[in-house]
Amino acid sequence: METNTQSKLIKAATPLFATKGFAAVTVRELAEAAKVNGALISYYFSGKEGLYLAVLEEQFVPIIQMMQGLAATNHLSAMERLTQYARNIMIIHRQNPFLTQFIHSELVNPSACGGEVVANYVSRLSQLIQVILKDGVASSDFKPNFSLDYATVFFAGIINYYYIIKPFVNELAKLSDQSDEEYFVQAIHLFLHGIIGGRVHEQKN
């Protein structure tokens, strides 16, 4: 009973917090959405803030699992690990449609209770990308003359920004069921190989 009530509250609170933000959601709304007595929010989570933190932690469970899985792939090349990272992120976004909203909201306008939590996870993801890039340079898979910081921002951006603007793009272009996969393939290719064609290389030489 206890776990069921907590799960109901987290499930009901997730779309409310994601769409309205932490500050705009009331305890009454949360209780009505979960169809429980509002006092149970204080009982199980010590208030709205505790429930919000529980929602955030649940949203990032797949991220933790992904990072743990990638930690065991050192036998793969850096290119393979980056590709696996990107594919995992794509799957996580698909299966957790509110995650993007939480990350964007807390990075742009952080709440007192959630900003640090989200920033910590984003920092850990950035560190993971940097480790893979460094390994790629060390193994000569990647050339050494680039900024790891900028490359990390660039890679994280092309993988995640798509999901931030996807609702707007869908209104203009009517994305198909295959759009995520098509974007993923092209994004990875552009990051690893660029867009300069052979003719430009010939002119430079």
C-alpha positions as CSV (number, residue, x, y, z in Angstrom):
1,M,0.0,0.0,0.0
2,E,2.8,2.4,0.9
3,T,4.8,1.8,-2.2
4,N,1.6,2.0,-4.4
5,T,0.6,5.4,-3.0
6,Q,4.1,6.7,-3.5
7,S,4.2,5.5,-7.0
8,K,0.8,7.0,-7.7
9,L,2.0,10.4,-6.5
10,I,5.2,10.3,-8.5
11,K,3.4,9.2,-11.6
12,A,0.7,11.9,-11.3
13,A,3.3,14.6,-10.3
14,T,5.6,13.9,-13.2
15,P,3.6,15.5,-16.1
16,L,2.4,18.4,-13.8
17,F,6.0,19.3,-12.7
18,A,7.3,18.9,-16.3
19,T,4.7,21.1,-18.0
20,K,4.1,23.7,-15.3
21,G,7.4,23.8,-13.4
22,F,8.0,23.2,-9.7
23,A,6.8,26.6,-8.4
24,A,3.5,26.7,-10.3
25,V,2.2,23.3,-9.1
26,T,0.2,23.3,-5.9
27,V,-0.1,20.5,-3.4
28,R,-3.8,20.4,-4.1
29,E,-3.2,19.8,-7.8
30,L,-0.8,17.0,-7.0
31,A,-3.2,15.3,-4.6
32,E,-6.2,15.6,-7.0
33,A,-4.1,14.2,-9.9
34,A,-3.1,11.3,-7.8
35,K,-6.5,10.9,-6.3
36,V,-5.1,10.8,-2.8
37,N,-5.3,13.0,0.4
38,G,-2.9,15.9,0.2
39,A,-1.6,15.0,3.7
40,L,0.0,11.9,2.2
41,I,2.4,14.1,0.2
42,S,3.8,15.4,3.5
43,Y,3.7,11.9,5.0
44,Y,5.6,10.1,2.3
45,F,7.8,12.9,0.8
46,S,7.9,15.6,3.6
47,G,6.1,18.0,1.2
48,K,6.1,19.2,-2.4
49,E,9.8,19.6,-2.6
50,G,10.5,16.0,-1.5
51,L,8.0,14.8,-4.1
52,Y,9.7,16.9,-6.8
53,L,13.1,15.5,-5.9
54,A,11.6,11.9,-6.1
55,V,10.3,12.7,-9.5
56,L,13.7,14.0,-10.7
57,E,15.5,11.0,-9.3
58,E,13.1,8.6,-11.1
59,Q,13.6,10.5,-14.4
60,F,17.4,10.1,-14.1
61,V,17.4,6.3,-13.3
62,P,17.8,5.4,-17.0
63,I,20.7,7.9,-17.2
64,I,22.5,6.2,-14.3
65,Q,22.0,2.8,-15.8
66,M,23.3,4.0,-19.1
67,M,26.4,5.5,-17.5
68,Q,27.1,2.3,-15.6
69,G,26.7,0.3,-18.7
70,L,29.1,2.4,-20.7
71,A,31.7,2.2,-17.9
72,A,31.9,-1.5,-18.8
73,T,32.6,-0.9,-22.5
74,N,36.3,0.1,-22.4
75,H,37.1,-2.7,-24.8
76,L,35.2,-0.8,-27.5
77,S,36.7,2.0,-29.6
78,A,36.0,5.6,-28.8
79,M,33.8,5.9,-31.9
80,E,31.8,2.8,-30.9
81,R,31.3,4.2,-27.4
82,L,30.2,7.6,-28.6
83,T,27.8,5.9,-31.0
84,Q,26.5,3.7,-28.2
85,Y,26.1,6.7,-25.9
86,A,24.2,8.7,-28.5
87,R,21.9,5.7,-29.2
88,N,21.2,5.2,-25.5
89,I,20.3,8.8,-25.1
90,M,18.0,8.7,-28.0
91,I,16.2,5.7,-26.5
92,I,16.0,7.3,-23.1
93,H,14.4,10.5,-24.6
94,R,11.9,8.4,-26.4
95,Q,10.9,6.3,-23.4
96,N,11.0,9.3,-21.0
97,P,9.4,12.2,-22.9
98,F,9.3,14.5,-19.8
99,L,13.1,14.2,-19.1
100,T,13.9,16.9,-21.7
101,Q,11.5,19.3,-20.2
102,F,12.9,18.8,-16.7
103,I,16.5,19.3,-17.9
104,H,15.7,22.4,-20.0
105,S,13.6,24.0,-17.2
106,E,16.2,23.4,-14.5
107,L,19.1,24.6,-16.6
108,V,17.4,27.7,-17.9
109,N,15.5,28.6,-14.7
110,P,16.7,26.4,-11.9
111,S,14.5,25.8,-8.9
112,A,15.9,26.0,-5.4
113,C,15.5,22.2,-4.9
114,G,16.0,20.7,-8.3
115,G,18.6,22.9,-10.1
116,E,21.6,21.3,-8.3
117,V,20.3,17.8,-8.9
118,V,19.9,18.3,-12.6
119,A,23.2,20.2,-12.9
120,N,25.0,17.3,-11.2
121,Y,23.7,14.7,-13.7
122,V,24.4,17.0,-16.7
123,S,28.0,17.4,-15.3
124,R,28.4,13.7,-15.0
125,L,27.2,13.1,-18.5
126,S,29.6,15.8,-19.8
127,Q,32.5,14.2,-17.9
128,L,31.6,10.8,-19.5
129,I,31.7,12.3,-23.0
130,Q,35.1,13.9,-22.2
131,V,36.6,10.6,-21.0
132,I,35.5,9.0,-24.3
133,L,36.9,11.8,-26.4
134,K,40.2,11.7,-24.4
135,D,40.5,8.0,-25.0
136,G,39.8,8.5,-28.7
137,V,42.7,11.0,-28.9
138,A,45.0,8.7,-26.9
139,S,44.2,5.8,-29.3
140,S,44.6,8.1,-32.4
141,D,40.9,7.5,-33.3
142,F,40.5,11.3,-33.1
143,K,42.9,14.0,-34.0
144,P,44.4,15.9,-31.1
145,N,44.0,19.5,-32.2
146,F,40.5,20.3,-30.8
147,S,39.1,21.6,-27.6
148,L,37.7,18.8,-25.5
149,D,35.3,21.3,-23.8
150,Y,33.9,22.6,-27.1
151,A,33.7,19.1,-28.6
152,T,31.7,17.9,-25.5
153,V,29.3,20.8,-25.7
154,F,28.9,20.3,-29.5
155,F,28.3,16.5,-29.1
156,A,25.8,16.9,-26.2
157,G,24.1,19.6,-28.1
158,I,23.5,17.8,-31.4
159,I,22.2,14.7,-29.5
160,N,19.9,16.5,-27.0
161,Y,18.8,19.7,-28.6
162,Y,16.8,17.8,-31.2
163,Y,14.5,16.6,-28.5
164,I,14.1,20.1,-27.1
165,I,12.9,21.5,-30.4
166,K,11.2,18.4,-31.7
167,P,7.6,19.5,-30.9
168,F,8.2,22.7,-32.9
169,V,9.9,20.9,-35.8
170,N,7.0,18.4,-35.9
171,E,4.5,21.2,-36.5
172,L,6.5,22.4,-39.5
173,A,7.9,19.1,-41.0
174,K,5.5,16.4,-39.7
175,L,8.2,14.1,-38.5
176,S,7.8,10.4,-39.3
177,D,8.3,7.4,-37.0
178,Q,11.7,7.0,-38.6
179,S,12.8,10.6,-38.0
180,D,14.6,10.0,-34.7
181,E,16.7,7.2,-36.2
182,E,17.4,9.2,-39.3
183,Y,18.5,12.2,-37.2
184,F,20.6,10.0,-35.0
185,V,22.5,8.5,-37.9
186,Q,23.2,11.9,-39.5
187,A,24.1,13.6,-36.3
188,I,26.7,11.0,-35.4
189,H,28.1,11.1,-39.0
190,L,28.4,14.9,-39.0
191,F,30.1,14.9,-35.6
192,L,32.6,12.3,-36.5
193,H,33.2,13.2,-40.2
194,G,32.0,16.8,-40.7
195,I,30.3,18.1,-43.8
196,I,33.2,19.1,-46.0
197,G,33.3,17.2,-49.3
198,G,36.2,15.8,-51.2
199,R,36.2,18.8,-53.6
200,V,36.9,21.2,-50.8
201,H,39.8,19.1,-49.6
202,E,41.2,19.0,-53.1
203,Q,41.0,22.8,-53.4
204,K,42.8,23.2,-50.1
205,N,45.6,20.9,-51.2
